[in-house]
Amino acid sequence: MEHKKGILLESGTNELEIVEFGIGSNKFGINVIKVKEIINPVPVIQVPHAHKNVEGIIELRGEVLPVVNVAAALGFSASSNPQNDKFIVAEFNKQKIVFHVHSVTQIHRISWDQIEKPSEMYQGPESQIIGVIKLNGEMILLLDFEKIVVEINPETGINIQQVQKLGKRERSAKRLVVAEDSPLLRKLLHDTLKEAGFQYIEFFENGRDALNYLEGLAQSGKNIADEVQLIVTDIEMPQMDGHHLTKRIKSNSEFSKIPVIIFSSLITDDLRHKGQMVGADAQVSKPEIAELVLLIDELAL
């Protein structure tokens, strides 16, 4: 994935590259940063009693990796041309997974503000779509790969028991802003942060809405320090991503002192420098919710 090097050197541009892939006649996308490599299918070893969306396991350069059938996860039919199928080897949430797709076509570089959030008319609670990209007269659907994986193995998601193990601590006076586009993760964060004792949390679906909220507070003449003690943001969000949101906050004299924690599946050794470049005060990999709570305790004064 040599093409990733250019975008890895930049941060806060509100741009991303997506790998376009096909399932049947439908076009989908995955953030290039999640992709380690794309390979031709290799023999898959079936695992007894595995989840219905897991084909089995493969060995790739000494690593044993699970193979997820994306068509099955989306409720689509099997490939009509299996000889053209591809395996996308991805890494996020501190794990590597292989996604079996029907084709891989090209890479697009776009801005997050080109990605529209799905309409509630077709975005049900079980949907895995987090964004719609209109490109060259066609639509590419951005998939919520974290949700696909959590549905297979809930233990990979945010676990409220991690927070319960921290014990009780007075946190009710702290006011937080959270930017997270996934409805599933917004609910999980709501429940776990409430369990931790935080009572005042403003949730937003993307970085733009969160920034608009902060700017509205500033225009109202309120003391920002009294209204917001800390901001938690995902990275991948339609309209404005977390890196660009952090950059905008840290470059604004009215907001720059607000601590920002980036809470994302994309926090890796290779990518941590991107958050540092835009001034993030801390970065935590999903699903480490207990670590997030402890950092909020430390930074939200």
C-alpha positions in Angstrom: 0.0 0.0 0.0 2.7 2.5 -1.1 0.0 5.0 -2.1 -0.8 5.6 1.7 2.5 7.3 2.3 1.4 10.7 1.0 -1.8 10.9 3.0 0.0 9.6 6.1 2.3 12.6 6.0 -0.7 15.1 6.2 -3.0 15.8 9.0 -6.0 18.0 9.5 -6.8 18.5 5.8 -10.3 17.0 6.2 -9.5 14.6 3.3 -9.2 10.9 3.0 -8.6 8.2 0.5 -11.0 5.3 0.1 -10.5 2.0 -1.6 -13.6 1.3 -3.8 -14.8 -2.3 -3.8 -17.8 -4.1 -5.1 -20.4 -6.5 -3.7 -22.6 -7.6 -6.6 -23.5 -4.4 -8.5 -23.1 -2.2 -5.5 -20.1 0.0 -4.8 -18.7 0.4 -1.3 -15.7 2.1 0.3 -13.2 1.6 3.1 -10.7 4.2 4.4 -7.3 3.5 2.9 -5.7 4.0 6.3 -7.5 0.8 7.5 -6.1 -1.3 4.6 -2.8 -3.1 5.0 -2.9 -4.9 1.6 -5.2 -6.4 -1.0 -4.6 -10.0 -2.1 -6.1 -12.6 -4.2 -8.1 -15.2 -2.3 -6.2 -18.0 -0.7 -7.6 -21.3 0.8 -9.7 -20.7 3.9 -9.8 -23.2 6.8 -13.4 -23.4 8.1 -13.8 -23.2 11.9 -16.6 -25.2 13.5 -19.4 -23.2 15.0 -18.0 -19.9 13.8 -20.3 -16.9 13.3 -22.3 -17.2 10.1 -20.4 -14.2 8.5 -17.0 -15.7 9.2 -15.8 -18.0 6.4 -12.9 -19.3 8.5 -9.2 -18.5 8.9 -6.1 -18.1 6.8 -2.4 -17.9 7.5 -0.7 -14.8 6.1 3.0 -14.5 6.7 2.9 -16.4 9.9 -0.3 -14.7 11.2 -3.6 -16.5 11.6 -6.4 -14.1 10.5 -10.2 -14.4 10.4 -11.9 -14.0 7.1 -15.2 -12.1 7.1 -17.6 -12.6 4.1 -18.8 -9.0 3.5 -21.6 -10.1 1.2 -23.0 -12.3 3.9 -22.7 -9.5 6.5 -24.7 -7.2 4.3 -27.3 -9.8 3.3 -26.2 -10.0 -0.3 -25.8 -13.0 -2.6 -22.5 -14.8 -3.2 -20.1 -13.7 -5.9 -21.2 -14.5 -9.5 -17.5 -14.4 -10.6 -15.5 -15.8 -7.7 -12.3 -15.9 -9.8 -12.4 -12.0 -9.5 -12.9 -11.9 -5.8 -10.4 -10.1 -3.5 -9.3 -10.2 0.1 -8.9 -6.9 1.8 -6.5 -7.2 4.8 -7.4 -4.5 7.3 -6.2 -3.4 10.7 -8.2 -1.3 13.2 -9.2 -1.5 16.9 -5.8 -3.2 17.4 -6.7 -6.2 15.3 -6.2 -7.5 11.8 -9.1 -8.9 9.8 -9.5 -10.1 6.2 -12.6 -8.9 4.4 -13.7 -11.0 1.4 -15.2 -8.8 -1.3 -16.2 -9.4 -4.9 -13.9 -6.9 -6.6 -11.6 -4.0 -5.9 -11.6 -1.2 -8.4 -9.8 2.0 -7.6 -8.8 4.5 -5.0 -10.4 7.9 -4.6 -9.2 11.0 -2.7 -12.1 13.0 -1.4 -13.0 15.5 1.3 -15.0 14.4 4.3 -17.5 17.2 3.5 -18.4 15.2 0.3 -19.7 12.4 2.5 -23.3 12.7 3.4 -24.7 11.0 6.4 -27.4 8.4 5.6 -31.0 9.5 5.7 -33.2 8.1 8.5 -35.6 7.0 5.7 -33.3 4.1 4.8 -30.8 4.0 7.7 -32.3 1.5 10.2 -30.8 0.5 13.5 -29.2 -2.6 11.8 -27.6 -0.7 8.9 -23.9 -0.8 8.4 -23.8 2.3 6.3 -22.1 5.4 7.8 -21.9 7.6 4.8 -22.9 8.1 1.1 -20.4 9.5 -1.4 -21.7 10.8 -4.7 -18.9 10.5 -7.3 -18.9 10.7 -11.1 -22.6 10.2 -11.2 -22.5 7.1 -9.0 -22.9 6.4 -5.3 -20.4 4.7 -3.1 -21.5 3.6 0.4 -19.0 3.9 3.2 -19.3 0.9 5.5 -19.1 0.8 9.3 -16.5 -2.0 9.5 -16.3 -1.6 13.3 -20.0 -2.5 13.6 -19.6 -5.5 11.3 -16.9 -6.8 13.5 -18.7 -6.0 16.8 -21.8 -7.9 15.5 -19.6 -10.9 15.0 -17.7 -10.6 18.3 -19.3 -8.2 20.8 -16.2 -8.5 23.0 -14.3 -6.3 20.5 -16.7 -3.4 21.3 -16.9 -0.9 24.2 -17.5 -2.9 27.4 -19.3 -1.2 30.2 -17.7 -3.6 32.7 -14.3 -2.0 32.1 -15.8 1.2 33.5 -17.5 -0.5 36.4 -14.1 -2.0 37.5 -12.7 1.6 37.9 -15.1 2.1 40.9 -17.1 5.2 41.8 -15.7 8.7 41.4 -17.4 12.1 41.4 -17.6 13.2 37.8 -21.0 14.8 37.6 -19.8 18.4 37.3 -17.7 17.8 34.3 -19.2 18.9 30.9 -18.1 16.9 27.9 -18.6 17.2 24.1 -18.4 14.0 22.1 -18.3 13.8 18.3 -19.0 10.3 17.0 -20.8 9.4 13.8 -21.8 5.8 14.5 -25.2 5.5 16.2 -24.1 2.2 17.8 -21.0 3.8 19.3 -22.8 7.0 20.4 -25.2 4.8 22.5 -22.4 2.7 23.9 -20.4 5.9 24.8 -23.5 7.4 26.3 -24.2 4.4 28.5 -20.6 3.8 29.6 -19.8 7.5 30.3 -23.1 7.8 32.3 -22.0 4.6 34.2 -18.7 6.4 35.0 -20.6 9.3 36.5 -20.6 11.9 33.8 -24.0 13.7 33.7 -23.5 16.5 31.2 -22.5 15.2 27.7 -23.4 16.8 24.4 -23.2 14.3 21.5 -22.7 15.3 17.9 -22.7 13.2 14.7 -19.7 14.8 13.2 -17.0 17.3 13.7 -18.8 20.2 11.9 -21.8 20.0 14.3 -19.5 19.9 17.3 -17.5 22.9 16.0 -20.8 24.8 15.3 -21.8 24.1 18.9 -18.6 25.6 20.3 -18.9 28.6 18.0 -22.4 29.1 19.1 -21.3 29.1 22.8 -18.7 31.7 22.0 -21.1 33.9 20.1 -23.6 33.8 23.0 -21.0 35.3 25.3 -20.8 32.4 27.6 -17.6 31.4 29.3 -16.4 28.4 27.3 -14.4 27.0 30.2 -17.6 26.8 32.2 -19.6 25.1 29.4 -17.0 22.6 28.1 -14.3 20.9 30.1 -13.2 18.4 27.5 -13.9 17.1 23.9 -13.8 13.5 22.8 -13.7 12.9 19.0 -13.7 10.1 16.6 -11.5 10.5 13.5 -13.7 9.1 10.7 -16.8 11.3 10.4 -18.8 12.7 7.5 -18.6 16.5 6.9 -15.6 17.0 9.2 -13.2 14.4 10.6 -11.7 14.4 14.0 -8.2 15.6 13.0 -9.6 18.6 11.2 -11.9 19.3 14.2 -9.0 19.2 16.6 -6.9 21.4 14.3 -9.7 24.0 14.2 -10.2 23.9 18.0 -6.5 24.3 18.7 -6.0 27.1 16.3 -8.9 29.1 17.8 -7.9 31.3 20.8 -11.3 30.9 22.4 -11.2 27.1 22.4 -7.5 26.2 22.3 -7.2 25.4 26.0 -10.0 22.8 25.9 -8.4 19.4 26.1 -9.2 17.1 23.1 -9.0 13.3 23.3 -9.1 11.5 20.0 -10.9 8.2 20.5 -10.7 6.1 17.4 -10.1 2.7 15.9 -7.3 4.3 13.9 -4.9 5.0 16.8 -1.8 3.0 15.8 1.9 3.6 16.1 2.0 4.5 12.4 -0.9 7.0 12.7 -0.4 8.5 16.2 1.7 11.3 14.8 -1.3 12.7 12.8 -3.1 13.4 16.1 0.0 15.0 17.5 0.4 17.2 14.5 -3.0 18.8 15.1 -2.5 19.3 18.8 -4.6 16.5 20.4 -3.9 16.3 24.1 -4.3 12.5 24.1 -5.2 9.6 21.8 -7.0 6.3 22.8 -7.7 3.3 20.6 -11.2 2.0 20.6 -12.5 0.1 22.5 -10.4 1.0 25.5 -13.1 2.9 27.3 -11.5 2.6 30.8 -8.4 4.3 29.5 -10.6 7.0 28.0 -12.3 7.6 31.3 -9.0 7.8 33.2 -7.7 10.3 30.7 -10.8 12.4 31.0 -10.3 12.4 34.8 -6.7 13.6 34.3 -7.4 16.3 31.6 -10.9 17.7 32.4 -10.2 20.1 35.2 
